[in-house]
Amino acid sequence: MQEKNTEGLKKGKKTVLKLGMTGIIVTCIIGTTCSFAFAKEVTVKIGDTEKVLSGRIFENVGDVLEDNGIELTDDYTVSVDTGTALFAVDTIEVKVKATGNLLVDGESIAYQTDAQTVGDLLEENNIQLEELDRVEPGKATALKDISQVKVIRVEISELPSRQAIAYTTEKKDNPDLEVGKTKVVQVGIDGASSQVERVLYENGVEVKREVISEEIVKQPVKEIIEVGTKETAVVTTPVVETPATATPAVETPAVTATPTAQTPVATTPTAQTPAGETTTTIPEGAVQTILNCTAYTATGNATASGVMPTANHTVAAWSGLPFGTKIYIPSMGITYTVEDRGGAVTEGIVDIYMDTYDQCIQFGRQNLEAYITYP
């Protein structure tokens, strides 16, 4: 009986051992099967290279990349959310962010962006281009190929202007005028034109200007100068010899000088001579005209010609009369010199310099006969 029990016990132990081994084998088979069943491979593109990575289907993308030695920083962008489970993706694209400077409206903006093109960058920064505006390089340019984007604001304005038309000079021979002398028979006067110019601005800077319309509002007056061609006759005066006459010597008796009382000499003060050229003679070759004459006094500044103004000498005249031109005014008895300009001194007007404000007021504005002689 005891032998039977011992034999049964041995058989039981063998059975338990078999069951244990079977369980271990089954567990290994199930584990291996689960490992293959819950794993997934994905393709990762990094720049121009591709890698195939594997991971468990419930792992997130970020962990899979990190487990495979791919560390992501702020300089990179991933095509999918790194928190996405691996089973939901097949391809992962890792790109370096585009960096550079965006120049717009006077500012330089440094960018580091996921945007792919220039157009995407403008949209990302809410930058609108008006009809004439442009961007360099163009909107379709890939940001990875460039480091600077420039927005150019374009404006066009039409501006009216008034331009001077310079007069021309014509010279004519005058057989009645001696050689070396000239005579102005017609004073030259500048003309004027009214223009409209189209001006192109880029970022507030003028880059192009063109005249789109022009109208002559005042024709220039040609200056005519007569040039002497008459030869000067040379008159020869004969030399008359006068015979020498001897003068007899006469003895003059000596006279003893008697001292006289010294008479004081009275000094008579003389009137100050005006600085201008006083004359009553009309200069030869001068052009007769009527000038509208006004007066001005000291401003503390030099004249437009660089000299200090002088009373009875200096006048301001329009640009048609060059500095150094002489103007003889018979009623004043003075020949003035053009040495200054003035904002209100237009054609036909001269401003005579005087010492005091009261003299200017007393003189007022007068139309006076004048004779102009060019330098």
C-alpha positions as a printed Julia matrix, in Angstrom:
375×3 Matrix{Float64}:
  0.0     0.0     0.0
  2.8     2.33    0.87
  4.57    1.54   -2.38
  1.44    2.5    -4.34
  1.27    5.9    -2.62
  4.89    6.6    -3.33
  4.45    5.72   -6.96
  1.37    8.01   -7.23
  3.27   10.89   -5.66
  6.04   10.54   -8.21
  3.55   10.58  -11.04
  1.94   13.79   -9.64
  5.26   15.58   -9.47
  6.01   14.71  -13.07
  2.62   16.06  -14.11
  3.15   19.38  -12.3
  6.6    19.73  -13.84
  5.19   19.16  -17.31
  2.46   21.73  -16.74
  4.98   24.31  -15.53
  7.23   23.86  -18.53
  4.24   24.1   -20.83
  3.18   27.4   -19.18
  6.61   28.9   -19.61
  6.7    27.94  -23.26
  3.22   29.34  -23.86
  4.11   32.62  -22.11
  7.19   33.07  -24.25
  5.22   32.37  -27.4
  2.49   34.86  -26.4
  5.07   37.56  -25.42
  6.91   37.24  -28.66
  3.68   37.31  -30.62
  2.49   40.42  -28.76
  5.78   42.15  -29.35
  5.49   41.65  -33.08
  1.78   42.41  -33.07
  2.15   45.8   -31.2
  5.28   47.15  -32.99
  5.25   49.55  -35.98
  7.79   50.97  -38.4
  7.69   54.6   -39.66
  9.78   56.5   -42.21
 11.57   59.59  -40.88
 12.86   62.21  -43.39
 15.61   64.48  -42.11
 16.72   66.9   -44.8
 17.73   64.8   -47.8
 18.06   61.53  -45.85
 15.49   58.95  -44.8
 15.48   56.49  -41.9
 13.12   53.67  -40.94
 12.39   53.64  -37.23
 10.31   51.21  -35.2
  8.42   51.54  -31.97
  5.38   50.39  -30.1
  2.13   51.53  -31.64
  1.04   53.38  -28.55
  4.31   55.28  -28.1
  4.19   58.95  -29.1
  6.28   60.31  -31.98
  8.53   62.38  -29.73
  9.57   59.36  -27.64
 10.24   57.23  -30.72
 12.48   59.95  -32.21
 14.31   60.41  -28.9
 14.77   56.63  -28.45
 16.43   56.58  -31.85
 18.85   59.39  -31.04
 16.99   62.22  -32.81
 16.91   65.2   -30.45
 14.57   68.05  -31.41
 15.35   71.68  -30.47
 13.67   74.98  -31.23
 15.65   75.13  -34.48
 13.64   72.22  -35.94
 10.07   71.65  -36.99
  8.22   68.28  -37.19
  5.49   67.57  -39.72
  3.28   65.96  -37.03
  2.59   66.72  -33.4
  5.26   64.95  -31.32
  2.54   63.83  -28.93
  0.75   61.84  -31.64
  0.65   58.02  -31.14
  2.84   56.09  -33.53
 -0.04   54.01  -34.92
 -1.55   57.22  -36.44
  1.43   58.14  -38.66
  3.43   56.54  -41.44
  5.89   59.28  -42.33
  7.58   61.89  -40.13
  9.4    64.86  -41.69
 11.92   66.79  -39.62
 13.06   70.19  -41.04
 15.37   72.94  -39.88
 13.44   76.21  -39.34
 14.13   79.03  -41.82
 15.91   82.04  -40.32
 16.71   85.51  -41.66
 15.65   89.16  -41.62
 12.43   90.72  -42.9
 12.82   94.38  -43.93
  9.48   96.18  -43.97
  8.27   99.75  -43.31
 11.64  100.9   -41.97
 12.05   97.94  -39.58
 14.28   94.86  -39.63
 12.49   91.84  -38.13
 14.53   88.7   -37.38
 12.5    85.57  -38.12
 12.76   81.84  -37.3
  9.79   80.21  -38.87
  8.08   77.05  -40.07
  6.91   78.98  -43.15
  8.1    77.47  -46.41
  7.95   80.43  -48.83
  8.25   84.22  -48.81
  4.48   84.47  -49.29
  3.91   82.26  -46.23
  6.24   84.5   -44.2
  4.33   87.66  -45.19
  1.04   86.0   -44.26
  2.47   84.81  -40.95
  3.44   88.42  -40.11
  0.14   89.92  -41.39
  1.93   92.02  -44.02
 -0.29   93.19  -46.87
  1.07   94.35  -50.24
 -0.75   97.21  -51.95
 -1.33   97.25  -55.71
  2.06   98.81  -56.58
  4.08   97.27  -53.74
  6.45   94.37  -54.33
  8.62   91.96  -52.36
 12.16   90.84  -53.12
 12.61   87.96  -53.72
  9.17   86.94  -55.02
  6.44   85.27  -52.98
  7.11   81.8   -54.4
 10.76   81.77  -53.28
 11.63   79.07  -50.72
 12.83   80.55  -47.43
 15.49   77.85  -47.04
 17.34   79.36  -50.02
 17.53   82.96  -48.75
 18.4    84.96  -45.64
 16.66   88.31  -46.32
 13.22   89.39  -47.47
 12.57   93.02  -48.42
  9.14   94.63  -48.81
  9.19   97.69  -51.11
  6.36  100.21  -50.76
  5.75  102.03  -54.04
  4.03  105.42  -54.41
  3.46  107.66  -57.44
  2.77  111.42  -57.21
  2.07  114.02  -59.88
  3.63  117.38  -59.0
  3.13  120.72  -60.81
  6.22  122.91  -61.26
  7.31  126.09  -63.02
 10.57  126.11  -64.96
 12.58  129.0   -66.4
 13.36  129.05  -70.12
 16.71  130.77  -70.63
 16.78  133.48  -73.27
 19.2   133.31  -76.18
 21.63  136.01  -77.32
 22.03  137.22  -80.89
 24.92  139.44  -82.01
 24.68  141.74  -85.02
 27.34  143.81  -86.73
 26.86  147.59  -86.55
 28.97  149.47  -89.15
 28.2   152.77  -87.44
 29.64  151.59  -84.09
 33.39  151.63  -83.52
 35.31  148.37  -83.24
 35.54  147.12  -79.66
 32.22  148.67  -78.62
 28.9   146.91  -78.16
 25.35  148.08  -77.74
 22.42  146.17  -76.26
 19.42  147.0   -78.42
 17.08  144.46  -76.85
 17.32  143.18  -73.28
 17.03  139.4   -72.92
 14.25  138.11  -70.68
 13.82  134.53  -69.49
 10.62  132.72  -70.37
  8.68  130.22  -68.24
  6.93  126.9   -68.67
  4.35  125.11  -66.55
  5.06  121.4   -66.1
  3.52  118.38  -64.43
  6.02  115.76  -63.32
  5.3   112.16  -62.35
  7.54  111.11  -59.45
  8.09  107.48  -58.39
  9.0   106.78  -54.76
 10.21  103.47  -53.3
 10.12  103.29  -49.5
  9.84  107.09  -49.46
 12.9   107.69  -51.66
 12.57  109.27  -55.11
 13.88  106.88  -57.77
 12.41  108.3   -60.98
 10.95  111.56  -62.27
  9.51  112.31  -65.7
  7.63  115.21  -67.3
  4.18  114.1   -68.42
  2.88  117.49  -69.61
  4.38  120.9   -70.36
  2.96  124.24  -71.44
  4.89  127.42  -72.24
  3.26  130.25  -70.3
  5.77  132.93  -71.23
  7.98  133.03  -74.29
 11.6   134.12  -73.7
 12.74  137.41  -75.25
 15.94  137.15  -77.24
 18.77  139.48  -76.28
 20.18  141.41  -79.24
 23.63  142.98  -79.03
 25.14  145.12  -81.76
 28.9   144.77  -82.22
 30.88  147.66  -83.68
 32.71  147.09  -86.97
 33.63  150.69  -87.81
 37.37  151.27  -87.95
 38.55  154.29  -85.92
 40.28  156.93  -88.07
 43.75  157.89  -86.86
 44.45  161.64  -87.18
 48.12  162.65  -87.42
 48.97  166.21  -86.24
 52.08  167.77  -87.87
 54.81  168.89  -85.48
 55.71  172.63  -85.82
 59.16  173.65  -84.65
 59.31  176.99  -82.79
 62.66  178.83  -82.93
 64.2   179.48  -79.54
 64.25  183.16  -78.41
 66.98  184.42  -76.12
 65.72  186.24  -73.07
 68.04  188.91  -71.66
 68.9   188.52  -68.01
 67.37  191.19  -65.8
 68.8   192.01  -62.42
 66.21  192.14  -59.73
 67.03  194.29  -56.74
 67.02  192.48  -53.47
 63.9   193.03  -51.39
 63.93  192.57  -47.67
 61.01  190.49  -46.62
 58.8   192.12  -44.05
 57.16  189.66  -41.71
 53.4   189.67  -41.98
 50.8   188.5   -39.52
 49.63  184.99  -40.2
 46.07  184.88  -41.43
 44.09  181.86  -40.25
 42.7   179.71  -43.07
 38.99  179.05  -42.8
 38.06  175.44  -43.53
 34.79  174.98  -45.36
 33.18  171.58  -44.83
 32.47  169.74  -48.1
 29.34  167.76  -48.77
 29.82  163.97  -48.69
 30.17  162.57  -52.19
 27.67  159.78  -52.83
 29.12  156.3   -53.36
 27.5   155.97  -56.78
 28.63  157.59  -60.01
 26.98  161.03  -60.26
 26.42  162.17  -63.81
 23.99  163.97  -66.08
 25.19  162.27  -69.25
 23.43  159.22  -70.67
 26.03  156.45  -71.05
 26.85  155.55  -74.66
 25.23  152.31  -75.77
 22.86  152.19  -72.79
 19.37  150.73  -73.27
 16.54  153.09  -72.38
 13.69  151.69  -70.32
 11.19  152.47  -67.56
 11.83  150.7   -64.23
  9.52  150.28  -61.27
 11.79  151.44  -58.4
 11.43  150.58  -54.71
 13.85  150.94  -51.79
 15.29  148.78  -49.01
 17.71  149.3   -46.12
 20.28  147.41  -44.02
 19.63  143.76  -43.16
 23.04  143.12  -41.59
 23.89  140.64  -44.34
 26.05  140.85  -47.43
 24.4   141.12  -50.83
 23.83  138.17  -53.14
 27.07  139.1   -54.92
 29.01  138.83  -51.66
 29.7   142.55  -50.97
 28.1   144.76  -48.33
 25.4   147.07  -49.75
 26.22  150.79  -50.14
 23.79  153.71  -50.36
 23.71  155.6   -53.7
 25.43  152.61  -55.3
 23.77  149.22  -54.71
 20.55  148.01  -56.33
 18.85  144.61  -56.33
 17.58  143.46  -59.73
 16.1   140.39  -61.42
 18.32  137.55  -62.67
 18.21  138.84  -66.23
 20.57  141.64  -65.2
 23.97  140.17  -64.24
 25.96  141.47  -61.28
 27.98  144.5   -62.34
 25.28  145.87  -64.67
 25.1   149.7   -64.49
 21.72  151.46  -64.22
 21.7   155.22  -64.76
 18.58  156.98  -63.39
 18.51  160.63  -64.6
 16.04  161.8   -61.97
 18.4   160.57  -59.23
 21.54  161.77  -61.05
 23.28  158.51  -60.07
 24.54  155.43  -61.89
 23.81  152.4   -59.7
 25.41  148.93  -59.84
 23.48  145.64  -59.69
 24.89  143.78  -56.65
 21.88  142.1   -55.07
 18.75  140.0   -55.69
 15.39  139.94  -53.96
 12.41  137.61  -53.62
  9.98  140.32  -54.78
 12.35  141.78  -57.36
 10.94  140.42  -60.59
 11.45  141.52  -64.16
 11.22  145.31  -64.61
 11.65  146.05  -60.86
 14.75  147.3   -59.04
 15.21  147.8   -55.29
 17.51  150.73  -54.42
 19.58  150.43  -51.23
 19.26  153.41  -48.82
 20.78  154.21  -45.43
 17.62  154.45  -43.33
 14.14  153.07  -43.14
 12.67  156.62  -43.22
 14.41  157.29  -46.54
 12.87  154.12  -47.95
  9.39  155.17  -46.8
  9.79  158.65  -48.3
 11.0   157.2   -51.59
  8.09  154.72  -51.83
  7.53  153.16  -55.26
  8.16  155.12  -58.45
  8.26  154.45  -62.19
 11.46  156.14  -63.38
 13.26  156.49  -66.68
 16.49  154.45  -66.64
 19.38  153.5   -68.91
 20.95  150.05  -68.6
 24.57  149.26  -69.52
 25.66  145.63  -69.4
 29.11  144.63  -68.09
